[in-house]
Amino acid sequence: MPDPARLRDSTQIVLPCDALGEIRRELERQFMVSIVPLKEEYCRIVGSPVEIKQASKFLGRHGVSLP
């Protein structure tokens, strides 16, 4: 049985909403992900493990540091 924490890490990215800035629309356009608010200043990017992996690379190429 998979570890829930590991599964969660492979299907979501949590970061400050400000970090997305102008690339948010491009992220949503290129990848099958949902971006939902989490608390006041954080956003959760949710998708399949494959989409999250690709979205992470995309964010990195655009200078977004991931926790």
N, C-alpha and C positions, 0 to 999 in steps of 0.2 A: 504494500500500500504506500503511495507517495506521501512524502512529508508535506503537510499543508503549508508551512512557511516557504518551502522551496517552490511549491506550485504557485503560490501567491506572488513570489518574486519574479517568476517567469511570465506572469500574465498582467503585471501592472508596473507602472513607474509613478512614483510620487515625487513631486518637486514644486517649488514655489511657482505660482501662476505667472509671475513677472518674468520668469526665466524663458517662458515660451514666446512672449512678445509677438513680433510680427510673423514668426514662423508657424504659429498655431494653425492657421488656415492651410498652409502647405502640408503640414503634418497630417491633418485630417483629410486632405485631398489625396495624398499619396498612399496612406495606410488605412486599413480597416480597423480603426481604433475609436474609442469613445473617450472624450475628455470631460470629466465631471469635477465640480468643485468639492473640495475636502476641507472642512473648517473654513476659515476666512481667507487665508492667503495661499493655500496649497491646492494643487490640482492632481487628480489621479488620471493617468492615461491607462486605459484598460483595453486589452486585446488578446489574441491568441499568442502563444509563446513565439511563434514565427514572426508575427507582426511586431510584437514588443521588441524582439531582438533587432529587427530591421529599423524600427523607430528609434531605438537606443543609438544605433550607428548614425542615423540621420541627425539626431540631436547632437551627438558628439562632433560631427562634421560642421555643425553650425555653432559650435562653441558653448553648448549647454553642458555644464558639469552635472553628472549624475551621482547621487549619493551611493 
